[in-house]
C-alpha cells in the first residue's frame, strides 16, 4: 500500500529559505501556523496554502478547538509538526500537544531554550561547559568574577542572536549596573565565564534518535565580537578538512540527553588555544542566518530538503557530491539613510562569491539593532577550504561600500 501523503503543520519563522523550500515540495502538503511573532514580517504565501493564525491572548484549549474546526473545513489535517521559531517554542509545542501532533515536551523546551538548563543538559551528556550563575546585581557579577576571572559575559537566560549579550571588564562596573537595571529581553540575567578561544557552529540531522551526520562551521570571530565590528560570518568546513571535535559523537550525546528523536539540532562550542573544547548553547531547531544552506553547498546536497524529511518521519538519503568550504558573510549595516551601496551584481564578480541578497537600497533608512543577525545583506562565498573562504570574505568587505547620512524626519 502506498504511503499516505504527509501533511505538515509548519510554524512561520524568519527561516524563510526553509519555509520556501518546504512550500515548494510536491510530496508534502503544508499548512502554515502563524503566531504573533511573525505578524511584523509575514511570509508571502503561494496561492492555496492554508494558514492558521494562533491567537496569543486566548487559552490553548480554545485555540485547539478552533484549529480542529478550521482544519476540518480545509480538508487538510496535519499529522506532522515543525517549528523553527525560537521565541515561541513553548507555546507552539504546547499547542501541538493539544491537537495531537508530535511535539517537544515542556522539559525538552526548557533544556533547549533556557541557558542555565542547557548547562544541566551538557553535564548530563558528559560535555564541558562554561561556568555560570544567575544574577540580579553588580555585586553578584563581581563575586562570580572574583572566583572565575574577568572578563565575564552577561546575558539573558533566554535569548538568541546575541541580543542583550555583553562582555565586561573589571573597570566597567557602572556599565554592568546600567545593563542589569534595564532588565533582560526575556528570562533572567546570568553571568558566564568568558571563554578565550575560537567559536564554532555545530549542526546535526537526527532521525529516530540517531545522528545521521553532523556539520561544523567556523566563525572568523566569536559572535559576541561581531557586535563590536568583527567579521560576521559562518564558514562550513569542507568535508575533507580536519574537524576540531568528533561532531557526530558530541551531537549524539546531546540528542541522547535531550531525548530528541527527529529533527535538526544546533549547537555552539569554543576551542581554547590548548585544543580543549567548551560547549556554548544548543537549540532544537534550524540554525540561524544561512548556515543550513552553507552546509548543503559545501557537501553538495539539499540540506533544507533533508531537514524537512525529518519532520515528516522520513530518513533522508545523504548523498554528498562536493568537497569544498562555503560560508555566508553578513554585510555590515549602519544607522542612517543609505546614500550609496555596492550593487549585488558587482559583489557576484568577486572570487568565490556564489550568490547573495541585498536588504538595503539607496534611500532606505537603516536602524540596525544590536544583534549578530543585523546586516544590510549577505553573500555566500566558496573556496577549497575555510581559510581561503575567510580570505575571500575579507576581500568582499574591502570592496563593499555602504554610505549613510543622518535621516531627517
N, C-alpha and C positions, 0 to 999 in steps of 0.2 A: 504494500500500500504506500502511495506517495506521501511524503511528509507534508503536513498542512503548512500553509504559508504563515510565517511568523508575523505577528503584529506587535510593534514596539512602541511603548509609550516613552517618548524622548523628552526630557526636560530641556527647554530652550536655555541656552547659555551663551557666553561670549566665545565658546569654542566653535566659531561659525564654520570653519573648514570642515570640522567633523559633522556638524549638522547638515551642511550642504552635501557631503559625501553620503550620509545616510539617506537623505531625501532623494538622491539620485539613484538609489538601489532599485533594481527591478524585481529583486527576490525578497524584499522586506516591505511590508506595509507599515507606515509610520503615522502615529498620532502625536502631535506636539502638546506638551504641558507647559503652559506659560504661567510664570509667577510674577509677583510684584517687582522682583529684582530685574526682570527682563523688560519691564514696561518702558524704560527710558530709551532702549535701542532694540525694538522688536525685530525678529527675523522677517525678511520679506518672503512670504510663503508662496510656493508654486500653487497654481490653481488646483483645488481639490484636496489639499492637505488639511485634514481636520485639526483644530486646535482648541483645547480645553483650558480655560483660564481659572486657575486655582486662587480663590479669594483669600487674602491673608488674614482678614478680620472675621472669618466665620469658622465655627468648630469643624474639625476634620470629619466628624461623623456626618454632619450636614453636607459637607462638600463631597464626601464619598457617595452619599445617596444621590446627589445631583449629577455626579460623574456617571454613575451606573445608568441613570435615566438618559443621560446625553449620549453615551456610547451605544445604548440600545437603539436610539434614534438614528445614529450614523451608520449602523450596520458593521462597524469596525470595533471589535472588543479586544484591546491589547492583552497579550499573555506574557509579555516581557517588559522589562523596565530598565531605563538607563538615565543616570543623572551625572553631569559634569560641572554643575554649578556649586561651588564650594559654599557659597553664602546660604544656601537653602537646604543643605544636606539633611539636617534634622527633620524639617517639616515635610519635604517631599518623600523621604523614605518612610516616614510615619504614614503619609498618605498612601504610598504604595502598599504598605502593610494593610491599611484599612480597606483597600479594594482588592486584596488577594493577589498582589503581584510580587515577584521576587524583590527583595529589599535588604538593605543593611539593617541590622538590629540597632537599638539605641546604644548598646555598648560598643558596637563597631563604629558607629558615627562618632562617639566620644573619642575613641582611640585614634581616629583618623582626622579629627578636626581640632581637638584640644591639645595644645603643645605640651603641657605637663603630662597629659595622659600618653602622649607619644613616647615620652621618656620611659614610662612604665612598660609600654609595648617593647621598646628596644631592650630593656632589662630582661623581659620575659623571653625575648628572642636570643639573648646572649650576645647582643651587639653593643659596642661602646657608644656613649652619647655625652654631650656636653653637660656639665654640672649646672644646676639651675635652682631657682626658688621663686615662688610668687611674692610680690612686694606691693606695698601701698605707700611707701615713704622713701625719701632720700636716705634716711638712717639705715633702713633695711638694705638698700643698694650698697651703701658703703660697708656695712657689715659683711655682705657677701663678697665684695671686692677685697676686703681685708683677709679673707680666707683663701680666695681663689685668684686674686690679682686683677690689676687694671690692664687694658681697658675692659669694659663689660658691654654687653648688648642688652638693651631694654626693649621689650616688645609686648604687644598684646598676646594673651593666651590663645586668642582666635583671630587670625587674620591671614591674608595672602598677599603676594606680590610686594612684600616688604613694606606694606602700609603700616605707618606708625612704628617702624623699627629704627632704633638709634644706637650708635656706638658712642660711648662716653669715656673720657679720661678722668683722672683723679681731680683735675683742676676745673671740672665742669659741673660742680655740684648745683650751682644756680640753674643751669640748663636742665639738669635732671629733675629738679623741683618743678620747673615750669611744665615739663612734659608730663610728669605724673599728675599734676594738678588739673590737667585738661581731661583726664580720663581716656582710656583706650577706645579705639574704634569699635571694639567688641570684646567681650570677656573681661579678664582682669589683666593687670600688668604682671610681667615676670622679668627676672634678670637672669642672664645666662653668661657663662664664661665665654670670652672671645677666643675662637679657635683660629690660630695663625696658620693658615695653610691654603691650599688650592681647593676651590669648590667644584663639585661635580653634580650632575643630574643623573638619576637612575630611573629607568622606566622598564616595566615588565608586563608581559601578557600572561594572564592566569586563566587556565581552563580546568574545571573540576578539581580545584585546589592545587594544581601543579603549574609551576612556572614554565611556560613553553620556551621562552627566551627572554633575555634582558639586554638593555641597550644603555650605554654610558655616554654622556656628553660632558665636555669640559666647559667651564666658564673662564674666559680670559681674565676676568676679575671677579671676586666674590660679589654676589648680588647686592649686598649691603653697600659696597664701594661704588656701584653704578649710580647710587643716589647722589654721589659726590663727583660725578663726571667720568668715571671709568668706563671703558668699553662695555657695552651691554649686549651680550651675545651668548648663545648656546651653540656648541660645536660638537656634533656627534662624532665620536671616534670611529675611524674606519674599521670594518670587521677584522682586518689583519693587524691593527695597531694593538700594542700591549694595553691591557686594562689595569687600573690601579687596585682593583678588588676582583674577587670572584663574583661577578654580578648576579649570576643565576642563584648561587648558593645564598647570598645575602638576601635577595628578594624572596627566596623560598622561605627563609626564616621569618621574614616579615609576614608573608602570606599565612604561614602556619600559626604565628602568634595572633594574628588578626582573625583567623578562621575565615579567610577570604576565599571564596570559591571560584568566581568567574568575573573577569573584568580587567581593567587597566590599573596598575599600581604605579605610583610616582613617589620618588624619594629624593632627598638631597644628602650629600655627605661631603666631608672635608678630608683631605690627605695632608697630614703635617709634614714638615721637612724631613722627619726621620722615617717617613713611609707609613706610619700608622694612620688608621682612618677613624673618623668620628662621624656618627650619623647626625643629621640635622633634623629634618622633618619628613613626614610622609603624607600622602593623600590617596584616597581611594577614588580616583578619577583621572581623566586625562591631564597630562601636564599642560602648563600654560604656553603662551607665545606660539611659535610654530614648531616646537620641538618634535611632536609626533611626525610631522612631515619631513623634518630633517632625518629622522631615523629611517623613514621609508626611502628617501632619495639616496641615503648613504648605502643602504643594504640592497636597494633595487627591488622593493616590493611595496604593496599598498598597505601601509601601516593603518590608515584610517578604516579600511575595509576589514582588516584583521581584527581591530578593536571592536567594530560593530558586530562581527560574527560572535564574539564572546558574549555579548549581551542578548543574543537570541539563541544561546545554547549550542552554538556550533564551535567545533575546533578548527581554527584557521590553518590552512596549509602554508607554512612559512618557507617559501622558495626564494632564496636570495640570488640576485643576478648582478650585483655591483659590489665593488670593494673600494670605497672612497670615503672621504670625510665631507660632511655637509653641515653647515651651520646657518642660523638666522641671526642677522645683525640688526638690532633695533636702531633706527636712525634718530639722532637727538632731536629734542623739541625744546623750544624756549618760549617764554611768555611774550605776547605782543601780536601785532598784526603782521602777517607774512608779507614782506616786500620782495623777496627773491628766494627761489628754491631750485635746486638742481633737478631737472626733469628725470623721470624714471628711465626714459629711453637712453640717456647718457650713462646712467649707472649700469644699465644692462650691457654696455660695451666693455666694461672693465673686466679684467681677468677673473675667471671663476664665477662671476655673477650669473645665476641661473634664472631667477625670477624675483619679483618683489611687488610692493604696493606702497604708494604714497598716500598718506592720510591727511595731507595738508596741501593747500594751494595758495597762490598769491591772492591776498585779500582776506584770507581766513584769520580769525582771531584765536590764538592759542593760549591756553592757561593750563599747562600740564600739571597734574597732581604729583605729589612726592611719592612716587611708586616706581618699582622696577619695570612696570609694564608701560610707562609713559613713553611715547615716541611720536615721531612725525611720519613714520612708515617703517618698512623693513625690507631687507633683501636676503635671499638665500644665496650662499656662497659655497662653492665646491672646490676640492683640491685632493691630491693623493693622500694627504694626512692632515691632522688637525693643526700642526704648526704652519703649514702652507696656507690653510684656510684663515688662520688668525692674521697672518701677514697680509693676505689679500683683503681682509676686512679693514685693516689699518689703512690700506690704500684707498678703499671706498670712503672712509671717514675723511681722509685728506682731500678727496675730490668733492665731497658733499658740501653744499653751500645752503644754509638756511639763515636768512636775514629777517629780522623783525624790527618793527618800530612800535613805539608806545601807541596803544589803541585808544582812540578817542570816542567817547560816547558809546 
